[in-house]
């Protein structure tokens, strides 16, 4: 995408502020996308000085999403998906992965980043089983009252709620737990919650040192970013049954019955944890 003419405030016509970096656009650039601006690229270059493995992290998260959605649509038989905090469209989006397994799969994306809203809606114009809801995920009561979300949940069929790299942008831990709990409470029995989240092991090791420096350098751009402990991330699943292997670094995660990759030296993938929980059927 080429930059559109800006007004004096640096805002493009549809409300995108190009002067401040966006989480979604920085992630897009890390994946090799084109829907980003110089403010995003400048922050990315700053991050790369501290954590040159960042593209590995971005690709690892995308690979996790592909593996999780494929397993849910196939082995778990899920036909309804909510991708909360979906980010900018890129290769192999949730609806493309799910509908490749099951053409009847329905997907709703939720995000309130203006860049994501604009590009997401354009992407989905020709897909009648996929919708985009512009909403603030930190306000679950508002999100759950949205007609599309309400209708998807009302049928009682299991739903997969995906929160990839989203909850760590809510700084207050107790608020994050409350938000996650409200969404889980609204899910029908047999539903799934899939999360990836930034983690700081707090052990003084290389990952601890890396993320501490990273947070210090991006705090002005992303003041609410919070790296949490593995225990705190696990608590976001509440009473859900955690599927094996539990909440672990992405380099160690695999779908139930799958195989973990070979051991690797500590890198930024170990700062991102992933897990999937299932809601009881009764």
N, C-alpha and C positions, 0 to 999 in steps of 0.2 A: 504494500500500500504506500502511495506517495503522500507526503505531508500536504494537507490542505491549507489554504490561506488562513492566517490567524488574525484575530483582532488584537487590540492593544494589550489585552489581558492574557494573550497566549492561548486562547480557546478556539478550537476549530468549530465549525458550524454546528455540529451535533453535541457540543458540550464536553469535548475531550480536552483536558488541560495538558498541553505538550511540554510545558515548562517544568513539571514535576514528574518524577519517575512513578510508574505504576507497577505493582507486583505482577500483574498479568502480562504486561508488556516486557518486563525484564525477563520473566520466565520464557516468553515467546522468543526473545532474542537468544537466550541460552539454548533453545531447541533449534536455532537456525531459522526462525521465522522472520517475516518482514513487517509485521504490524507493530512497529515500535518507533521511538523518536530519539533524538540525541540525548535527552535527559535520561532515558532508560539505558542507552548504550554507555553513557558516562558512568552511571552507577555500576553497571555490569563490569566495566573495566576496573573499577575500584574493588569490586568483590573478587575479581580474578587475581588481583595482586595478593590477596590473602588466601583464597581458596581456588587455585587453578583447576581443581577437580570439579568445579561447579557444573560444567556441561555433562560430566559423568552422573552427577546427582540428578540433573534434569532428565536425562535419558533413563536413569534407573527408576525414577518416579513414573515416567510414561510407560516403561516396561511393566511395572507393578500394576498400573491401571489396566493395561491390556490383559494381563494374566488374570486379574481379579474379575473383570467384567466377563471375560470368556468363560471362566469357571462358573460364575453365577448364572449366566444365561444357558449354559450347557448342563453341567453336572447338578447344579442346584435347581434348575428349572425356573429361574426367575424371569418374568416377562415385563416387569415394571421397574423402572430405574429413575432415581432422582440424583442428578449430579450437582451438588451444592458447592458453589464457588468454583465453577467449571473452568474459568480462565479463557483465553483466546482460542479460537478454533485452530487446530493443527492436524497433523496426520493422525489417523486412527482415533477419532473422537469416540466418546462413550456410545453414542447411538450407532455409529458405524461398526464398532466392535460387537455390540449386542445384536444388532440386526443381521450381521453376517452369520451369527449362530442361529438366530430365530427372527425371521422377517416380521413377526407379529410383535416384537418387543417395542414397548412404548418408553420414551425417555423425556424427562423434563429437566432442562438446565436452569440453574438459578445463579444470578450474579448481579451486582449493581455497579461494576466498573463500566463507565460509559463506553470505553473501547470494546469491551466484551459484549455489551448489549448490542452495539451497532453491528459488529461482525457476526455475532452469534445469530441474530435474527436473519441476517442476509443469507447465512449458510443454510438455514433450515426452511427456507421458503418452499422448497420442492419436496419436503418430507412430512407427510401428513400424520406420522406417528411420533413426531418429535416436536416439542414446544420449548419456548424460552420465556422465563419469567424474570423480569427485572425487579429485584427485591433485595433488601438488606438482611443477610442471614443472621445478624445479631438480634433480629426481632422475630423470633419464631412464631409468635402469635399472629403477626401480620402475614408472614410467609404461609403458614398453615391455613390461613383464611382465604388465600388465593384460590379462585374457582378451579383452576387446572390442578393444583396440588390437592385440593379437597376432593375432587372427583377421582384422582388417581388412588388416594388412600381409602376412599369410601367403599370401594368394591370388596375390601377384605382380603384381597389376594396379596401374597407376600411381595414386599417392595425392597429393593436394594438402594440404600441411601449411601452415596459416596461423598466423603468429605476429604478430598486430597489436598494437602498443603493449605488448608483453610483455617482450622481452629487455632493454629499458632499465631494468627494475626489478631487474636483477641487477647489483650494483655493480662486481664484479671483472671486468675485461675478459677476462682469460685464461679464467676460469671460464665466462664467457658463450660464448666461442668453443668451449670443450670441450663444453658442453651442446648447442649448435647442431650441432656435428659428430656427436655421438652420435645425434641424431635423424635427421640426413641419412644417416648410414651405414645406418640401419634402413629407410630408404625403398626401395621396389622401383625398378628401372631405369625411366626415363621419368617419374619423379615430379617434383613441383614444390614449391618452398619459397617462400612469399610473406611478406615482412616489412615492417612499418612500425616506425620507431624514431626516438626523439628525437635531434636532431643539433645540435651547436654547431660552426659553421664555424671558430671560433677566430680570426677575422680582425679583431676589434675593431669590426665593423660593427653595424648595428642589431639583427640577430638575435642576435649574440653577446652584446650588452649585455642584451637582453631575457631570454634564457635564463639568463644568469649571475645576474641579479636574481631570477628565478623560482626557481632552485634554492636560493638563499639563504633565500627565504621559505617554502619547503615542506620544507626538510631535516628538520625535527623530525617532521613527519607522514610523509614518505616518505624516510627516510635512505638507502635503497639506489638511489634514482633517479640515473641516469647519462646525461647527454647526451654522445654520442660524435661523433667526426669522420666525415665521409663515407667515408673510407678504412677506418676501423674497422668501420663498418656493412657495407660491401661485403665485408670479410673474413669476416663471419659466414656467407656463402654458400659458403665453402670453394672446392672445385673445380667447383661447379655452373656451368653456362653461364648467364650473366646475360642475360635477354631485354632487348631495347631498350625503353625508353631507358636501362636500367641502374638504378643506385641514385641517385635524384634527389629534390628536394623534391616533395611531393605535388602542388603547383600545376603542376609540369612533367611529372608522370608520366602515361602513357597505356598502354593495352594495345597489343601488337604490331599495327601497321597502323592504330592509332587516331590521334587528333589531340590535340595539347596545347592547353590553353586559351590565351587571349590573355594577354600580359604583364600582371602585376599588381604594385602596390607591395609592398615587403617587408612581410610580416606573419608571424603565428605558423605559418602553413602551411609556411613555409620552414624551420622548426625541426623538421619531421617529414619524414623521408625514407622512400621506399618502393621496393621492388624485387621482382622475381620471378626465381628461378633454376630451371633444369631439370637433372635428373640424367641423365647419359648412359645410353643404352639398352644399351651393351655396354662 
